[in-house]
């Protein structure tokens, strides 16, 4: 006789809902299709503001509890007014957030209690690419990051090897990691007038 144990929330993750969601997707794979959205408006100079509020998921239009508004700008050294992080910094934050969220879910699913998770993400970029000045170094310089490095510090009630596996599993399932490391088709639609 097999007894099924009800999982309790762990690491702030509602594990019963997590497993119910996984079961629902197994039964109806089409509900796994989501579309996230952001709207953006120019403010002045290099300052602009994005809002994330509505999205499509689980077969229906949905909204976050509250709209999230973020400002982006360039630092003064790059002719901005520092009204927010540079757009490329948001990419680093998104990567850290996605890896950490996934790690918390995976740990909870495996019954591992986390006591500390911290990461530092560094990205090296050469502005010669953005400035169209690759010719100054005699080779093509890309516009985006040349290298990104993530340093994780993780502690919990599992051996070091198991904690490392959590990070690796999170990396293998991270949507943001995938977006950064694999080409994604981007279509620009322009209305001018």
N, C-alpha and C positions, 0 to 999 in steps of 0.2 A: 504494500500500500504506500502510495506516494502522498506526502503532505506538502501542499503548496504554501510557502511562507509569504505573507504580505510584506512587501518591501516598504520601509519607512523612508521619509525624506532624508537625504544625506548631502552634506556640503551645500545646503541651501537649494538643492535640486529636488524637485517633486518627482521622486522616482516612480511612484505609482502612475502618474500622468505620463512620464517618459515612456514607460513600458506599454501603457495603453495606446499612446501615439504610435509607437513602433508596430503594435498589433493592428491598429487601424490602417496603417499604410500597407502592411502585408496583405490585408484583405481588400484594399482599394488603392492600388498604386497611383492612380491618377490624382489623388489628393495631395501627393507629394510635390506637385508643380506649384511653385510660388513665383511671384514677380514683385520685387522690391523697387521702390521709386524714391527719387529725390528731385525736388525742384530747386532751382538756383536763380538768384537775381544779383546782378551787378549793383554795387553800392557806389563806389568811387575808386578810381585808381586801380589797384590790384585787389581791393577789398570786395568780397562778395559773400552772399549769405545763402546757405542751403537749408531746406526744410524737409524732414522725413516724417510723413504722417500716414498716408494710406498705402496699402499693399494688397496684393491678391494672394490668397492661400487657402488651402483646404477646400477648394471649390467655390470660394466666395470672396467678394470684396471685403476688406477689413481695415480697421484703423488702430493705430497705437493708442494707448490711454491718453497720451498727450503728444502734440507735435514736438519734435526735437529740432531745434534751430542751432546751426553751427556757423560761425563766421570763419572765413579763410582770408588770408592776406599774405603778403610777403614781408619779411623784415626790412627795416630801413636800408640795409646794405644792398637789398635787391629792389629798391625804389618803392617799397611799400610803407605802410604806417603801423605794421605789427598789430592789427586789429584781431588777429587770430593766427593759428598755426598756418604754415604754408601747406598748400594742397598735398604735396608729397609727404608731409608729416602725418596727415590723416591716414595715408596708406599704411604707414608703420603702426599707428595706433589700431587700425582695423585688423591688421595681421595679429598683433598681440591679443586683442580682444577675442578674435575668432579662435585662436589656439587655446586661450584660457577658458573660454566658454565650453569648448569641446572637451577639454581636459576635465573640467568639473563634472560634466555629464558622464563621461566614460568612467571616471573614478567612482561616481555614485552608482552606476550600473554594475560595477565590479565589487561594490561593497567596501571600497577603500575610502577611509576618512582622511581628508586633506586638512593640514594645519597651516600651511603657507604655500602660496604660489605667487611668484613674482617674475616678471620678465623685463628685459631691456632689449629693445630692437634698434639697431643702427643700420642706416642705409648710406652708402657712398654714392655720390652723384657728381658728375663733372659738368658744370654749366656751359662748357664750350659747345656741347650738343644743342642745348636750348638756344644759345646765342647764335647758332649757325657758324661757329668758328672752329670747326674740327680741323680745318686746313692749318691752323697754327701748330698742331702737333703731328701733322702728316698722316693721320689715320682717322677713320670715322668714329666719332664719339656719340654714343646713344643719348637720347634726350632724358631717359629715365635712369633709375638706379642701376649702377654697375654691379653692386653687391649688397646683399642684405644679410645681416647676422642677428640671430635671436639667442640671447642667453637666458636660460630658465633656472630658477631656484625653486625647488619643490620639496615639501616635507609632508609626511603623512604616516599612517599606521601600516605601512607596507615596506618591504625591503627595497633598497635602492634600485635594484633591477626592475621591479614592478613599477616603481615611480617613473623610471626612464621609459618604460613601455607605454605608460599613459601619455607622455609627451609625444612619442612617436606615433601612437594611434591617433592622437588629435591632429598631428601634422598630416597623416594620410587621409583624414576625413575633412580637413579644413577647406571650406569654400574660398576663403580669402587667399590661403596659400595656393590653391589651385588657380585662382584668377591671376595671381602674380607670376606663377611659374609656367603657365600655359597660355598661348595666344587665345584671346577672346575676340570674336568679330564685334566691331563697334560700328554702328551706322549713325551718321549725323544727318538729321533732317533740319533744313534751314528755312525759316520764313523771314524774309527781309522786306523792308519797306519803309 
